[in-house]
């Protein structure tokens, strides 16, 4: 009799409950676009600042295509997470602003550095 009672108790503990009795409310995680947009702005800023170094700034031409591809992807991710304005600005900067700056800045800073060194 004790064995039968133990089996019945166990069966009650592990019995199937229909889904209508169980209420699970799970909130989806909040996905923010702030970290994605901050990361892409930091990448763009570091890339552009490195381009300002006279002489060495030309090395950024090797690294820039990969950085610009990553920031373009991060801009698309920012748009998909709700930061439409940030994403559009990131993509615009990635496609227009940064390539122009990265192309022109090493030439200008190196020319200025050479002019200064020749003047002395």
C-alpha positions in Angstrom: 0.0 0.0 0.0 2.9 2.4 0.8 4.4 1.6 -2.6 1.2 2.3 -4.4 0.8 5.6 -2.5 4.4 6.6 -3.4 3.7 5.9 -7.0 0.5 7.9 -7.0 2.4 10.9 -5.4 5.1 10.6 -7.9 2.6 10.5 -10.8 0.9 13.6 -9.4 4.2 15.5 -9.2 5.1 14.6 -12.8 1.7 14.7 -14.3 1.0 16.5 -17.6 -0.7 19.9 -17.3 -2.3 21.3 -20.4 -0.9 24.5 -21.7 -4.0 26.5 -20.8 -3.1 26.1 -17.1 0.5 27.1 -17.5 1.2 30.8 -18.2 4.6 31.6 -19.3 5.3 35.3 -20.1 8.8 35.7 -21.4 9.8 39.2 -22.5 12.1 39.3 -25.6 15.4 40.9 -24.8 15.7 44.6 -25.6 18.0 45.0 -28.5 19.4 48.5 -28.6 21.1 50.1 -31.5 23.3 52.3 -29.3 26.2 49.9 -28.9 26.2 49.1 -32.6 26.2 52.7 -33.7 28.8 53.7 -31.1 31.1 50.9 -32.3 30.8 52.0 -35.9 31.4 55.7 -35.1 34.5 54.7 -33.1 35.8 52.6 -36.0 35.3 55.4 -38.5 36.9 58.0 -36.2 40.0 55.9 -35.5 40.3 55.2 -39.2 40.0 58.8 -40.1 42.4 59.9 -37.3 45.0 57.4 -38.4 44.8 58.9 -41.9 45.9 62.2 -40.6 49.4 61.0 -39.7 51.8 62.3 -42.3 53.4 59.5 -44.3 52.0 56.6 -42.2 48.4 57.7 -43.1 48.8 56.0 -46.5 48.8 52.7 -44.7 45.2 53.2 -43.9 44.4 52.7 -47.6 45.1 49.0 -47.0 43.0 48.7 -43.9 40.2 51.1 -44.9 38.1 48.8 -47.2 37.7 46.2 -44.4 36.8 48.8 -41.8 34.3 50.5 -44.2 32.7 47.1 -44.9 32.3 46.4 -41.2 30.8 49.9 -40.6 28.4 49.5 -43.5 27.2 46.2 -42.0 26.9 47.8 -38.5 24.9 50.6 -40.0 22.5 48.1 -41.5 22.3 46.4 -38.1 21.6 49.7 -36.4 18.7 50.3 -38.8 17.3 46.8 -38.1 17.4 47.5 -34.4 15.4 50.7 -34.6 18.1 53.3 -35.0 17.1 54.4 -38.5 18.6 57.9 -38.4 21.9 56.7 -36.8 22.1 53.8 -39.3 21.5 56.1 -42.3 24.1 58.5 -41.1 26.6 55.7 -40.6 25.9 54.3 -44.0 26.2 57.7 -45.6 29.5 58.4 -43.8 30.8 55.0 -44.7 30.0 55.4 -48.4 30.8 59.1 -49.0 32.5 60.9 -46.1 35.1 58.5 -44.8 36.4 57.4 -48.2 36.9 61.0 -49.3 38.6 61.9 -46.1 40.8 58.8 -46.0 41.8 59.4 -49.6 42.6 63.1 -49.3 43.9 63.4 -45.7 47.2 61.5 -46.1 48.1 63.5 -49.2 47.4 66.8 -47.6 49.1 66.1 -44.3 52.2 64.6 -46.0 52.4 67.6 -48.3 52.2 70.0 -45.4 54.8 68.1 -43.5 57.1 68.1 -46.5 56.6 71.8 -47.0 57.4 72.5 -43.4 60.5 70.3 -43.5 61.8 72.0 -46.7 61.2 75.5 -45.3 63.5 74.8 -42.4 
